[in-house]
Amino acid sequence: MVTYGRLFQKIGTVITGHVGAEGLNHIFDLMLYPATVWFLGPVWAGVVVIPLSIVWDLSVIKIYNYTTLDWFGFEVLHAKKFREVVWLAVVVRATLFIFFAWWDPPRAFILIRGRQLRGARFTPTDWGWFLTANLIGNIIWLLMLNEAFEFLRKIL
């Protein structure tokens, strides 16, 4: 049984995790991406920014695995109680994966894989999920920024 104090602590942890991740993501999403797309175009911006994003996302996952807190509230999706309704778990996780891959690739990866022990290495399947989430998120973001800048160039 979860007491109210413990429940509020978990809610606070999840809020802190999501807000903190959003704050850090704004460095990429609102500063680095727009500048590189504006000056280099979408293709060269992708060549520059996607590797930086992959390194950044790997560090977020390593920090998440190092801590013992469920920063994003995803551990409940891996809980035994939730697995009993398998079809719902698959639909919810697939939908959330696509959303988070677009919004924040490390969260999409953590959603699918869950927490791993400290020092655990990525399996080939892990790399597949990780790179898929990163490609979805980066390509969509680069295309959105490019279209926004094309629109701005036309009206200015």
N, CA, C and O atoms as a GROMACS GRO file, in nm:
protein
  624
    1MET      N    1   0.084  -0.118   0.000
    1MET     CA    2   0.000   0.000   0.000
    1MET      C    3   0.089   0.125   0.000
    1MET      O    4   0.187   0.133   0.074
    2VAL      N    5   0.053   0.219  -0.083
    2VAL     CA    6   0.130   0.343  -0.095
    2VAL      C    7   0.064   0.450  -0.008
    2VAL      O    8  -0.055   0.477  -0.021
    3THR      N    9   0.143   0.509   0.079
    3THR     CA   10   0.090   0.618   0.162
    3THR      C   11   0.087   0.745   0.079
    3THR      O   12   0.150   0.754  -0.027
    4TYR      N   13   0.012   0.844   0.129
    4TYR     CA   14   0.002   0.971   0.056
    4TYR      C   15   0.137   1.039   0.043
    4TYR      O   16   0.168   1.095  -0.062
    5GLY      N   17   0.218   1.035   0.148
    5GLY     CA   18   0.351   1.096   0.142
    5GLY      C   19   0.437   1.033   0.035
    5GLY      O   20   0.505   1.103  -0.040
    6ARG      N   21   0.433   0.902   0.026
    6ARG     CA   22   0.512   0.830  -0.075
    6ARG      C   23   0.456   0.858  -0.215
    6ARG      O   24   0.532   0.873  -0.310
    7LEU      N   25   0.323   0.865  -0.226
    7LEU     CA   26   0.260   0.894  -0.354
    7LEU      C   27   0.301   1.033  -0.403
    7LEU      O   28   0.337   1.050  -0.519
    8PHE      N   29   0.294   1.133  -0.314
    8PHE     CA   30   0.333   1.269  -0.353
    8PHE      C   31   0.481   1.277  -0.387
    8PHE      O   32   0.521   1.354  -0.474
    9GLN      N   33   0.562   1.197  -0.319
    9GLN     CA   34   0.706   1.194  -0.350
    9GLN      C   35   0.727   1.137  -0.491
    9GLN      O   36   0.809   1.190  -0.566
   10LYS      N   37   0.654   1.031  -0.526
   10LYS     CA   38   0.666   0.973  -0.660
   10LYS      C   39   0.618   1.072  -0.766
   10LYS      O   40   0.682   1.087  -0.871
   11ILE      N   41   0.506   1.139  -0.739
   11ILE     CA   42   0.454   1.238  -0.834
   11ILE      C   43   0.555   1.351  -0.851
   11ILE      O   44   0.580   1.396  -0.964
   12GLY      N   45   0.613   1.397  -0.742
   12GLY     CA   46   0.714   1.503  -0.748
   12GLY      C   47   0.837   1.460  -0.828
   12GLY      O   48   0.893   1.539  -0.903
   13THR      N   49   0.878   1.335  -0.811
   13THR     CA   50   0.993   1.283  -0.885
   13THR      C   51   0.965   1.281  -1.034
   13THR      O   52   1.050   1.320  -1.114
   14VAL      N   53   0.846   1.236  -1.072
   14VAL     CA   54   0.810   1.229  -1.214
   14VAL      C   55   0.802   1.370  -1.274
   14VAL      O   56   0.850   1.393  -1.384
   15ILE      N   57   0.740   1.462  -1.201
   15ILE     CA   58   0.732   1.600  -1.250
   15ILE      C   59   0.872   1.659  -1.266
   15ILE      O   60   0.902   1.722  -1.367
   16THR      N   61   0.957   1.639  -1.167
   16THR     CA   62   1.094   1.689  -1.174
   16THR      C   63   1.169   1.628  -1.293
   16THR      O   64   1.241   1.698  -1.364
   17GLY      N   65   1.152   1.499  -1.314
   17GLY     CA   66   1.219   1.432  -1.426
   17GLY      C   67   1.177   1.487  -1.560
   17GLY      O   68   1.262   1.517  -1.644
   18HIS      N   69   1.046   1.500  -1.582
   18HIS     CA   70   0.997   1.550  -1.710
   18HIS      C   71   1.033   1.697  -1.731
   18HIS      O   72   1.074   1.736  -1.840
   19VAL      N   73   1.016   1.780  -1.627
   19VAL     CA   74   1.048   1.923  -1.640
   19VAL      C   75   1.199   1.942  -1.661
   19VAL      O   76   1.240   2.023  -1.744
   20GLY      N   77   1.280   1.868  -1.587
   20GLY     CA   78   1.425   1.877  -1.604
   20GLY      C   79   1.469   1.835  -1.743
   20GLY      O   80   1.554   1.900  -1.804
   21ALA      N   81   1.412   1.726  -1.792
   21ALA     CA   82   1.446   1.679  -1.927
   21ALA      C   83   1.404   1.782  -2.032
   21ALA      O   84   1.477   1.805  -2.128
   22GLU      N   85   1.288   1.842  -2.013
   22GLU     CA   86   1.243   1.944  -2.108
   22GLU      C   87   1.335   2.064  -2.108
   22GLU      O   88   1.368   2.118  -2.214
   23GLY      N   89   1.377   2.107  -1.991
   23GLY     CA   90   1.468   2.221  -1.982
   23GLY      C   91   1.598   2.194  -2.056
   23GLY      O   92   1.648   2.280  -2.129
   24LEU      N   93   1.653   2.076  -2.036
   24LEU     CA   94   1.778   2.040  -2.105
   24LEU      C   95   1.757   2.021  -2.255
   24LEU      O   96   1.845   2.053  -2.335
   25ASN      N   97   1.640   1.970  -2.293
   25ASN     CA   98   1.613   1.950  -2.436
   25ASN      C   99   1.599   2.082  -2.511
   25ASN      O  100   1.624   2.088  -2.631
   26HIS      N  101   1.559   2.186  -2.440
   26HIS     CA  102   1.545   2.316  -2.507
   26HIS      C  103   1.678   2.367  -2.560
   26HIS      O  104   1.681   2.445  -2.655
   27ILE      N  105   1.789   2.325  -2.500
   27ILE     CA  106   1.920   2.363  -2.552
   27ILE      C  107   1.933   2.314  -2.696
   27ILE      O  108   1.978   2.389  -2.783
   28PHE      N  109   1.894   2.190  -2.720
   28PHE     CA  110   1.899   2.137  -2.856
   28PHE      C  111   1.785   2.191  -2.941
   28PHE      O  112   1.807   2.245  -3.049
   29ASP      N  113   1.662   2.176  -2.890
   29ASP     CA  114   1.545   2.202  -2.972
   29ASP      C  115   1.526   2.349  -3.009
   29ASP      O  116   1.480   2.379  -3.120
   30LEU      N  117   1.560   2.439  -2.920
   30LEU     CA  118   1.532   2.580  -2.945
   30LEU      C  119   1.656   2.664  -2.974
   30LEU      O  120   1.643   2.781  -3.011
   31MET      N  121   1.774   2.607  -2.957
   31MET     CA  122   1.896   2.683  -2.984
   31MET      C  123   1.982   2.617  -3.092
   31MET      O  124   2.006   2.677  -3.196
   32LEU      N  125   2.026   2.495  -3.067
   32LEU     CA  126   2.120   2.430  -3.158
   32LEU      C  127   2.055   2.391  -3.292
   32LEU      O  128   2.108   2.423  -3.398
   33TYR      N  129   1.941   2.323  -3.287
   33TYR     CA  130   1.873   2.283  -3.410
   33TYR      C  131   1.838   2.401  -3.500
   33TYR      O  132   1.876   2.402  -3.617
   34PRO      N  133   1.767   2.502  -3.448
   34PRO     CA  134   1.732   2.614  -3.537
   34PRO      C  135   1.854   2.683  -3.599
   34PRO      O  136   1.852   2.717  -3.717
   35ALA      N  137   1.958   2.703  -3.520
   35ALA     CA  138   2.077   2.770  -3.573
   35ALA      C  139   2.142   2.688  -3.685
   35ALA      O  140   2.179   2.743  -3.788
   36THR      N  141   2.155   2.557  -3.664
   36THR     CA  142   2.220   2.475  -3.767
   36THR      C  143   2.134   2.461  -3.891
   36THR      O  144   2.186   2.462  -4.002
   37VAL      N  145   2.002   2.448  -3.874
   37VAL     CA  146   1.914   2.438  -3.992
   37VAL      C  147   1.916   2.570  -4.068
   37VAL      O  148   1.918   2.570  -4.192
   38TRP      N  149   1.914   2.681  -3.998
   38TRP     CA  150   1.912   2.812  -4.063
   38TRP      C  151   2.040   2.834  -4.144
   38TRP      O  152   2.035   2.879  -4.258
   39PHE      N  153   2.155   2.802  -4.085
   39PHE     CA  154   2.282   2.832  -4.150
   39PHE      C  155   2.331   2.722  -4.244
   39PHE      O  156   2.398   2.751  -4.343
   40LEU      N  157   2.298   2.596  -4.215
   40LEU     CA  158   2.352   2.485  -4.294
   40LEU      C  159   2.249   2.416  -4.382
   40LEU      O  160   2.286   2.343  -4.475
   41GLY      N  161   2.120   2.437  -4.356
   41GLY     CA  162   2.017   2.363  -4.427
   41GLY      C  163   1.990   2.232  -4.356
   41GLY      O  164   2.067   2.191  -4.269
   42PRO      N  165   1.881   2.164  -4.392
   42PRO     CA  166   1.841   2.045  -4.316
   42PRO      C  167   1.936   1.927  -4.328
   42PRO      O  168   1.955   1.854  -4.231
   43VAL      N  169   1.998   1.907  -4.444
   43VAL     CA  170   2.084   1.790  -4.462
   43VAL      C  171   2.212   1.804  -4.380
   43VAL      O  172   2.245   1.714  -4.302
   44TRP      N  173   2.283   1.915  -4.395
   44TRP     CA  174   2.407   1.934  -4.320
   44TRP      C  175   2.380   1.954  -4.172
   44TRP      O  176   2.461   1.915  -4.088
   45ALA      N  177   2.267   2.014  -4.140
   45ALA     CA  178   2.231   2.027  -3.998
   45ALA      C  179   2.213   1.888  -3.938
   45ALA      O  180   2.255   1.863  -3.824
   46GLY      N  181   2.150   1.798  -4.013
   46GLY     CA  182   2.135   1.661  -3.966
   46GLY      C  183   2.268   1.592  -3.946
   46GLY      O  184   2.287   1.519  -3.848
   47VAL      N  185   2.361   1.615  -4.038
   47VAL     CA  186   2.495   1.555  -4.027
   47VAL      C  187   2.565   1.605  -3.900
   47VAL      O  188   2.638   1.530  -3.836
   48VAL      N  189   2.544   1.731  -3.866
   48VAL     CA  190   2.610   1.789  -3.749
   48VAL      C  191   2.537   1.754  -3.620
   48VAL      O  192   2.599   1.712  -3.522
   49VAL      N  193   2.405   1.769  -3.620
   49VAL     CA  194   2.329   1.763  -3.495
   49VAL      C  195   2.293   1.620  -3.453
   49VAL      O  196   2.292   1.592  -3.333
   50ILE      N  197   2.266   1.531  -3.546
   50ILE     CA  198   2.224   1.396  -3.508
   50ILE      C  199   2.332   1.324  -3.427
   50ILE      O  200   2.298   1.264  -3.325
   51PRO      N  201   2.460   1.327  -3.465
   51PRO     CA  202   2.561   1.264  -3.378
   51PRO      C  203   2.569   1.328  -3.239
   51PRO      O  204   2.586   1.259  -3.139
   52LEU      N  205   2.557   1.461  -3.234
   52LEU     CA  206   2.556   1.528  -3.103
   52LEU      C  207   2.437   1.484  -3.020
   52LEU      O  208   2.448   1.462  -2.899
   53SER      N  209   2.323   1.471  -3.086
   53SER     CA  210   2.202   1.426  -3.017
   53SER      C  211   2.217   1.284  -2.965
   53SER      O  212   2.174   1.253  -2.853
   54ILE      N  213   2.278   1.197  -3.043
   54ILE     CA  214   2.297   1.058  -3.000
   54ILE      C  215   2.387   1.051  -2.877
   54ILE      O  216   2.358   0.977  -2.784
   55VAL      N  217   2.495   1.128  -2.877
   55VAL     CA  218   2.584   1.131  -2.760
   55VAL      C  219   2.510   1.185  -2.639
   55VAL      O  220   2.520   1.129  -2.529
   56TRP      N  221   2.434   1.292  -2.658
   56TRP     CA  222   2.356   1.351  -2.548
   56TRP      C  223   2.255   1.250  -2.495
   56TRP      O  224   2.243   1.232  -2.374
   57ASP      N  225   2.183   1.183  -2.585
   57ASP     CA  226   2.081   1.088  -2.544
   57ASP      C  227   2.141   0.968  -2.471
   57ASP      O  228   2.082   0.919  -2.375
   58LEU      N  229   2.257   0.921  -2.515
   58LEU     CA  230   2.324   0.812  -2.443
   58LEU      C  231   2.361   0.854  -2.302
   58LEU      O  232   2.350   0.774  -2.209
   59SER      N  233   2.404   0.978  -2.285
   59SER     CA  234   2.439   1.024  -2.150
   59SER      C  235   2.315   1.034  -2.061
   59SER      O  236   2.322   1.003  -1.943
   60VAL      N  237   2.202   1.076  -2.118
   60VAL     CA  238   2.077   1.080  -2.040
   60VAL      C  239   2.039   0.940  -1.994
   60VAL      O  240   2.000   0.921  -1.879
   61ILE      N  241   2.051   0.842  -2.082
   61ILE     CA  242   2.017   0.704  -2.047
   61ILE      C  243   2.112   0.649  -1.941
   61ILE      O  244   2.068   0.580  -1.849
   62LYS      N  245   2.241   0.679  -1.953
   62LYS     CA  246   2.338   0.633  -1.853
   62LYS      C  247   2.307   0.694  -1.716
   62LYS      O  248   2.313   0.624  -1.615
   63ILE      N  249   2.274   0.822  -1.712
   63ILE     CA  250   2.239   0.887  -1.585
   63ILE      C  251   2.113   0.826  -1.527
   63ILE      O  252   2.105   0.800  -1.407
   64TYR      N  253   2.013   0.801  -1.612
   64TYR     CA  254   1.888   0.739  -1.566
   64TYR      C  255   1.916   0.602  -1.506
   64TYR      O  256   1.863   0.569  -1.399
   65ASN      N  257   1.998   0.521  -1.572
   65ASN     CA  258   2.030   0.388  -1.520
   65ASN      C  259   2.113   0.395  -1.393
   65ASN      O  260   2.103   0.306  -1.308
   66TYR      N  261   2.194   0.498  -1.379
   66TYR     CA  262   2.280   0.512  -1.261
   66TYR      C  263   2.198   0.545  -1.137
   66TYR      O  264   2.228   0.498  -1.027
   67THR      N  265   2.094   0.626  -1.154
   67THR     CA  266   2.010   0.662  -1.039
   67THR      C  267   1.912   0.549  -1.011
   67THR      O  268   1.892   0.460  -1.095
   68THR      N  269   1.852   0.552  -0.895
   68THR     CA  270   1.754   0.450  -0.861
   68THR      C  271   1.611   0.503  -0.868
   68THR      O  272   1.517   0.432  -0.832
   69LEU      N  273   1.596   0.626  -0.913
   69LEU     CA  274   1.463   0.687  -0.918
   69LEU      C  275   1.398   0.666  -1.054
   69LEU      O  276   1.466   0.662  -1.157
   70ASP      N  277   1.266   0.651  -1.054
   70ASP     CA  278   1.189   0.641  -1.177
   70ASP      C  279   1.152   0.783  -1.220
   70ASP      O  280   1.041   0.830  -1.192
   71TRP      N  281   1.245   0.851  -1.288
   71TRP     CA  282   1.229   0.993  -1.321
   71TRP      C  283   1.111   1.020  -1.412
   71TRP      O  284   1.054   1.129  -1.408
   72PHE      N  285   1.073   0.924  -1.495
   72PHE     CA  286   0.971   0.950  -1.595
   72PHE      C  287   0.840   0.876  -1.569
   72PHE      O  288   0.744   0.894  -1.644
   73GLY      N  289   0.833   0.794  -1.465
   73GLY     CA  290   0.711   0.722  -1.434
   73GLY      C  291   0.685   0.604  -1.525
   73GLY      O  292   0.572   0.558  -1.536
   74PHE      N  293   0.789   0.553  -1.591
   74PHE     CA  294   0.772   0.443  -1.685
   74PHE      C  295   0.781   0.306  -1.620
   74PHE      O  296   0.740   0.207  -1.680
   75GLU      N  297   0.835   0.300  -1.499
   75GLU     CA  298   0.853   0.169  -1.435
   75GLU      C  299   0.719   0.098  -1.415
   75GLU      O  300   0.714  -0.025  -1.413
   76VAL      N  301   0.612   0.174  -1.399
   76VAL     CA  302   0.481   0.113  -1.380
   76VAL      C  303   0.440   0.034  -1.504
   76VAL      O  304   0.366  -0.064  -1.493
   77LEU      N  305   0.486   0.075  -1.622
   77LEU     CA  306   0.452   0.002  -1.744
   77LEU      C  307   0.523  -0.132  -1.753
   77LEU      O  308   0.484  -0.219  -1.831
   78HIS      N  309   0.628  -0.148  -1.674
   78HIS     CA  310   0.700  -0.275  -1.671
   78HIS      C  311   0.658  -0.360  -1.550
   78HIS      O  312   0.708  -0.471  -1.531
   79ALA      N  313   0.568  -0.308  -1.471
   79ALA     CA  314   0.525  -0.379  -1.350
   79ALA      C  315   0.444  -0.502  -1.386
   79ALA      O  316   0.381  -0.509  -1.492
   80LYS      N  317   0.446  -0.599  -1.297
   80LYS     CA  318   0.377  -0.726  -1.322
   80LYS      C  319   0.226  -0.705  -1.335
   80LYS      O  320   0.162  -0.769  -1.419
   81LYS      N  321   0.170  -0.617  -1.255
   81LYS     CA  322   0.025  -0.595  -1.260
   81LYS      C  323  -0.018  -0.547  -1.398
   81LYS      O  324  -0.123  -0.589  -1.448
   82PHE      N  325   0.061  -0.460  -1.459
   82PHE     CA  326   0.024  -0.403  -1.588
   82PHE      C  327   0.039  -0.505  -1.700
   82PHE      O  328  -0.032  -0.497  -1.800
   83ARG      N  329   0.130  -0.601  -1.686
   83ARG     CA  330   0.152  -0.701  -1.790
   83ARG      C  331   0.035  -0.797  -1.805
   83ARG      O  332   0.025  -0.866  -1.906
   84GLU      N  333  -0.052  -0.802  -1.706
   84GLU     CA  334  -0.165  -0.895  -1.714
   84GLU      C  335  -0.259  -0.859  -1.828
   84GLU      O  336  -0.324  -0.947  -1.884
   85VAL      N  337  -0.267  -0.733  -1.862
   85VAL     CA  338  -0.350  -0.689  -1.973
   85VAL      C  339  -0.254  -0.663  -2.090
   85VAL      O  340  -0.220  -0.549  -2.121
   86VAL      N  341  -0.212  -0.771  -2.155
   86VAL     CA  342  -0.104  -0.764  -2.253
   86VAL      C  343  -0.139  -0.674  -2.371
   86VAL      O  344  -0.057  -0.591  -2.411
   87TRP      N  345  -0.258  -0.687  -2.426
   87TRP     CA  346  -0.292  -0.608  -2.544
   87TRP      C  347  -0.291  -0.460  -2.513
   87TRP      O  348  -0.248  -0.380  -2.596
   88LEU      N  349  -0.337  -0.422  -2.393
   88LEU     CA  350  -0.336  -0.281  -2.355
   88LEU      C  351  -0.193  -0.232  -2.336
   88LEU      O  352  -0.159  -0.120  -2.375
   89ALA      N  353  -0.109  -0.316  -2.279
   89ALA     CA  354   0.031  -0.279  -2.260
   89ALA      C  355   0.099  -0.256  -2.394
   89ALA      O  356   0.176  -0.160  -2.408
   90VAL      N  357   0.072  -0.340  -2.491
   90VAL     CA  358   0.134  -0.326  -2.623
   90VAL      C  359   0.086  -0.198  -2.692
   90VAL      O  360   0.167  -0.124  -2.747
   91VAL      N  361  -0.043  -0.173  -2.688
   91VAL     CA  362  -0.098  -0.053  -2.753
   91VAL      C  363  -0.046   0.073  -2.686
   91VAL      O  364  -0.005   0.167  -2.754
   92VAL      N  365  -0.048   0.077  -2.554
   92VAL     CA  366  -0.002   0.196  -2.481
   92VAL      C  367   0.146   0.218  -2.506
   92VAL      O  368   0.187   0.331  -2.534
   93ARG      N  369   0.226   0.115  -2.496
   93ARG     CA  370   0.371   0.132  -2.514
   93ARG      C  371   0.405   0.171  -2.657
   93ARG      O  372   0.495   0.253  -2.678
   94ALA      N  373   0.337   0.114  -2.757
   94ALA     CA  374   0.365   0.150  -2.897
   94ALA      C  375   0.328   0.295  -2.924
   94ALA      O  376   0.404   0.368  -2.988
   95THR      N  377   0.213   0.337  -2.875
   95THR     CA  378   0.170   0.476  -2.894
   95THR      C  379   0.264   0.572  -2.824
   95THR      O  380   0.305   0.672  -2.881
   96LEU      N  381   0.298   0.541  -2.700
   96LEU     CA  382   0.390   0.628  -2.626
   96LEU      C  383   0.529   0.629  -2.688
   96LEU      O  384   0.596   0.731  -2.686
   97PHE      N  385   0.573   0.515  -2.744
   97PHE     CA  386   0.705   0.512  -2.808
   97PHE      C  387   0.710   0.610  -2.924
   97PHE      O  388   0.805   0.687  -2.937
   98ILE      N  389   0.609   0.608  -3.009
   98ILE     CA  390   0.607   0.698  -3.124
   98ILE      C  391   0.603   0.843  -3.078
   98ILE      O  392   0.676   0.928  -3.130
   99PHE      N  393   0.518   0.872  -2.980
   99PHE     CA  394   0.510   1.010  -2.929
   99PHE      C  395   0.643   1.054  -2.869
   99PHE      O  396   0.693   1.161  -2.902
  100PHE      N  397   0.701   0.973  -2.782
  100PHE     CA  398   0.826   1.012  -2.716
  100PHE      C  399   0.944   1.011  -2.812
  100PHE      O  400   1.039   1.088  -2.793
  101ALA      N  401   0.943   0.926  -2.914
  101ALA     CA  402   1.051   0.929  -3.013
  101ALA      C  403   1.053   1.064  -3.083
  101ALA      O  404   1.159   1.118  -3.112
  102TRP      N  405   0.936   1.118  -3.109
  102TRP     CA  406   0.927   1.251  -3.169
  102TRP      C  407   0.963   1.358  -3.067
  102TRP      O  408   1.035   1.453  -3.100
  103TRP      N  409   0.916   1.344  -2.946
  103TRP     CA  410   0.933   1.447  -2.844
  103TRP      C  411   1.071   1.443  -2.778
  103TRP      O  412   1.136   1.546  -2.765
  104ASP      N  413   1.115   1.325  -2.737
  104ASP     CA  414   1.242   1.311  -2.667
  104ASP      C  415   1.289   1.166  -2.678
  104ASP      O  416   1.243   1.081  -2.601
  105PRO      N  417   1.380   1.135  -2.771
  105PRO     CA  418   1.421   0.997  -2.796
  105PRO      C  419   1.469   0.917  -2.674
  105PRO      O  420   1.436   0.799  -2.666
  106PRO      N  421   1.544   0.975  -2.578
  106PRO     CA  422   1.584   0.891  -2.464
  106PRO      C  423   1.465   0.839  -2.384
  106PRO      O  424   1.467   0.726  -2.335
  107ARG      N  425   1.361   0.922  -2.371
  107ARG     CA  426   1.243   0.875  -2.298
  107ARG      C  427   1.175   0.762  -2.374
  107ARG      O  428   1.123   0.669  -2.311
  108ALA      N  429   1.173   0.768  -2.506
  108ALA     CA  430   1.114   0.659  -2.584
  108ALA      C  431   1.191   0.530  -2.561
  108ALA      O  432   1.131   0.423  -2.544
  109PHE      N  433   1.322   0.540  -2.561
  109PHE     CA  434   1.405   0.421  -2.539
  109PHE      C  435   1.387   0.366  -2.398
  109PHE      O  436   1.372   0.245  -2.381
  110ILE      N  437   1.388   0.453  -2.299
  110ILE     CA  438   1.369   0.409  -2.160
  110ILE      C  439   1.232   0.346  -2.142
  110ILE      O  440   1.218   0.249  -2.067
  111LEU      N  441   1.131   0.399  -2.210
  111LEU     CA  442   0.997   0.342  -2.204
  111LEU      C  443   0.997   0.198  -2.252
  111LEU      O  444   0.936   0.112  -2.188
  112ILE      N  445   1.064   0.170  -2.362
  112ILE     CA  446   1.064   0.035  -2.418
  112ILE      C  447   1.154  -0.059  -2.339
  112ILE      O  448   1.114  -0.171  -2.306
  113ARG      N  449   1.275  -0.015  -2.309
  113ARG     CA  450   1.372  -0.104  -2.246
  113ARG      C  451   1.360  -0.111  -2.096
  113ARG      O  452   1.386  -0.215  -2.036
  114GLY      N  453   1.320  -0.002  -2.034
  114GLY     CA  454   1.317   0.001  -1.888
  114GLY      C  455   1.455   0.026  -1.831
  114GLY      O  456   1.551   0.048  -1.904
  115ARG      N  457   1.464   0.022  -1.701
  115ARG     CA  458   1.592   0.046  -1.633
  115ARG      C  459   1.678  -0.080  -1.641
  115ARG      O  460   1.630  -0.191  -1.622
  116GLN      N  461   1.805  -0.059  -1.670
  116GLN     CA  462   1.902  -0.167  -1.670
  116GLN      C  463   1.998  -0.146  -1.554
  116GLN      O  464   2.011  -0.035  -1.502
  117LEU      N  465   2.065  -0.251  -1.516
  117LEU     CA  466   2.162  -0.241  -1.407
  117LEU      C  467   2.278  -0.152  -1.448
  117LEU      O  468   2.309  -0.138  -1.566
  118ARG      N  469   2.342  -0.093  -1.349
  118ARG     CA  470   2.460  -0.011  -1.377
  118ARG      C  471   2.564  -0.095  -1.450
  118ARG      O  472   2.589  -0.210  -1.413
  119GLY      N  473   2.622  -0.038  -1.551
  119GLY     CA  474   2.725  -0.108  -1.626
  119GLY      C  475   2.673  -0.204  -1.732
  119GLY      O  476   2.752  -0.264  -1.804
  120ALA      N  477   2.541  -0.219  -1.742
  120ALA     CA  478   2.485  -0.309  -1.844
  120ALA      C  479   2.512  -0.251  -1.982
  120ALA      O  480   2.500  -0.130  -2.004
  121ARG      N  481   2.546  -0.338  -2.075
  121ARG     CA  482   2.575  -0.293  -2.211
  121ARG      C  483   2.450  -0.304  -2.297
  121ARG      O  484   2.359  -0.383  -2.269
  122PHE      N  485   2.447  -0.224  -2.402
  122PHE     CA  486   2.338  -0.231  -2.498
  122PHE      C  487   2.349  -0.361  -2.578
  122PHE      O  488   2.458  -0.399  -2.622
  123THR      N  489   2.237  -0.427  -2.596
  123THR     CA  490   2.230  -0.542  -2.685
  123THR      C  491   2.204  -0.490  -2.827
  123THR      O  492   2.173  -0.372  -2.843
  124PRO      N  493   2.217  -0.574  -2.929
  124PRO     CA  494   2.182  -0.528  -3.064
  124PRO      C  495   2.037  -0.479  -3.074
  124PRO      O  496   2.009  -0.383  -3.146
  125THR      N  497   1.947  -0.543  -3.001
  125THR     CA  498   1.808  -0.497  -2.998
  125THR      C  499   1.797  -0.359  -2.934
  125THR      O  500   1.723  -0.273  -2.983
  126ASP      N  501   1.871  -0.338  -2.826
  126ASP     CA  502   1.873  -0.206  -2.762
  126ASP      C  503   1.920  -0.099  -2.859
  126ASP      O  504   1.860   0.008  -2.869
  127TRP      N  505   2.028  -0.127  -2.932
  127TRP     CA  506   2.079  -0.030  -3.029
  127TRP      C  507   1.975  -0.002  -3.137
  127TRP      O  508   1.961   0.111  -3.182
  128GLY      N  509   1.902  -0.106  -3.178
  128GLY     CA  510   1.797  -0.087  -3.277
  128GLY      C  511   1.689   0.008  -3.228
  128GLY      O  512   1.650   0.101  -3.299
  129TRP      N  513   1.639  -0.014  -3.106
  129TRP     CA  514   1.538   0.074  -3.048
  129TRP      C  515   1.592   0.215  -3.029
  129TRP      O  516   1.525   0.314  -3.059
  130PHE      N  517   1.715   0.224  -2.979
  130PHE     CA  518   1.775   0.354  -2.952
  130PHE      C  519   1.792   0.435  -3.081
  130PHE      O  520   1.755   0.552  -3.086
  131LEU      N  521   1.849   0.373  -3.183
  131LEU     CA  522   1.871   0.445  -3.309
  131LEU      C  523   1.740   0.476  -3.380
  131LEU      O  524   1.728   0.581  -3.443
  132THR      N  525   1.641   0.387  -3.371
  132THR     CA  526   1.510   0.415  -3.429
  132THR      C  527   1.447   0.536  -3.364
  132THR      O  528   1.396   0.625  -3.432
  133ALA      N  529   1.449   0.541  -3.231
  133ALA     CA  530   1.392   0.656  -3.160
  133ALA      C  531   1.465   0.784  -3.199
  133ALA      O  532   1.401   0.887  -3.220
  134ASN      N  533   1.597   0.778  -3.208
  134ASN     CA  534   1.674   0.897  -3.244
  134ASN      C  535   1.648   0.942  -3.387
  134ASN      O  536   1.635   1.062  -3.412
  135LEU      N  537   1.640   0.849  -3.479
  135LEU     CA  538   1.612   0.887  -3.617
  135LEU      C  539   1.473   0.947  -3.632
  135LEU      O  540   1.456   1.048  -3.701
  136ILE      N  541   1.374   0.886  -3.569
  136ILE     CA  542   1.238   0.941  -3.575
  136ILE      C  543   1.238   1.084  -3.522
  136ILE      O  544   1.190   1.176  -3.588
  137GLY      N  545   1.291   1.102  -3.402
  137GLY     CA  546   1.289   1.234  -3.340
  137GLY      C  547   1.368   1.338  -3.416
  137GLY      O  548   1.320   1.449  -3.437
  138ASN      N  549   1.489   1.305  -3.458
  138ASN     CA  550   1.574   1.402  -3.526
  138ASN      C  551   1.523   1.437  -3.665
  138ASN      O  552   1.523   1.554  -3.702
  139ILE      N  553   1.481   1.339  -3.740
  139ILE     CA  554   1.434   1.368  -3.876
  139ILE      C  555   1.307   1.451  -3.873
  139ILE      O  556   1.294   1.547  -3.949
  140ILE      N  557   1.213   1.416  -3.786
  140ILE     CA  558   1.090   1.495  -3.777
  140ILE      C  559   1.122   1.638  -3.737
  140ILE      O  560   1.070   1.732  -3.796
  141TRP      N  561   1.208   1.656  -3.638
  141TRP     CA  562   1.241   1.790  -3.591
  141TRP      C  563   1.312   1.871  -3.699
  141TRP      O  564   1.282   1.989  -3.718
  142LEU      N  565   1.406   1.810  -3.770
  142LEU     CA  566   1.475   1.880  -3.878
  142LEU      C  567   1.379   1.921  -3.990
  142LEU      O  568   1.388   2.032  -4.041
  143LEU      N  569   1.288   1.833  -4.026
  143LEU     CA  570   1.190   1.866  -4.130
  143LEU      C  571   1.095   1.977  -4.086
  143LEU      O  572   1.062   2.066  -4.164
  144MET      N  573   1.051   1.971  -3.961
  144MET     CA  574   0.962   2.076  -3.910
  144MET      C  575   1.032   2.212  -3.911
  144MET      O  576   0.974   2.311  -3.955
  145LEU      N  577   1.156   2.216  -3.865
  145LEU     CA  578   1.230   2.343  -3.865
  145LEU      C  579   1.255   2.393  -4.006
  145LEU      O  580   1.244   2.512  -4.032
  146ASN      N  581   1.289   2.303  -4.096
  146ASN     CA  582   1.314   2.344  -4.234
  146ASN      C  583   1.189   2.406  -4.295
  146ASN      O  584   1.197   2.509  -4.360
  147GLU      N  585   1.073   2.343  -4.273
  147GLU     CA  586   0.948   2.398  -4.327
  147GLU      C  587   0.916   2.534  -4.265
  147GLU      O  588   0.871   2.625  -4.334
  148ALA      N  589   0.939   2.547  -4.135
  148ALA     CA  590   0.915   2.675  -4.068
  148ALA      C  591   1.006   2.783  -4.126
  148ALA      O  592   0.961   2.895  -4.150
  149PHE      N  593   1.132   2.751  -4.150
  149PHE     CA  594   1.225   2.850  -4.205
  149PHE      C  595   1.193   2.882  -4.351
  149PHE      O  596   1.208   2.996  -4.393
  150GLU      N  597   1.149   2.784  -4.427
  150GLU     CA  598   1.108   2.811  -4.565
  150GLU      C  599   0.990   2.907  -4.567
  150GLU      O  600   0.986   2.999  -4.649
  151PHE      N  601   0.896   2.887  -4.477
  151PHE     CA  602   0.781   2.977  -4.466
  151PHE      C  603   0.828   3.118  -4.429
  151PHE      O  604   0.783   3.216  -4.489
  152LEU      N  605   0.918   3.128  -4.332
  152LEU     CA  606   0.970   3.259  -4.292
  152LEU      C  607   1.044   3.328  -4.406
  152LEU      O  608   1.032   3.449  -4.424
  153ARG      N  609   1.121   3.253  -4.481
  153ARG     CA  610   1.194   3.312  -4.594
  153ARG      C  611   1.099   3.366  -4.700
  153ARG      O  612   1.128   3.467  -4.763
  154LYS      N  613   0.986   3.299  -4.720
  154LYS     CA  614   0.889   3.344  -4.820
  154LYS      C  615   0.818   3.472  -4.777
  154LYS      O  616   0.794   3.560  -4.859
  155ILE      N  617   0.786   3.481  -4.648
  155ILE     CA  618   0.710   3.600  -4.605
  155ILE      C  619   0.800   3.718  -4.572
  155ILE      O  620   0.752   3.831  -4.563
  156LEU      N  621   0.929   3.695  -4.553
  156LEU     CA  622   1.019   3.806  -4.519
  156LEU      C  623   1.084   3.861  -4.640
  156LEU      O  624   1.163   3.955  -4.630
   0.00000   0.00000   0.00000
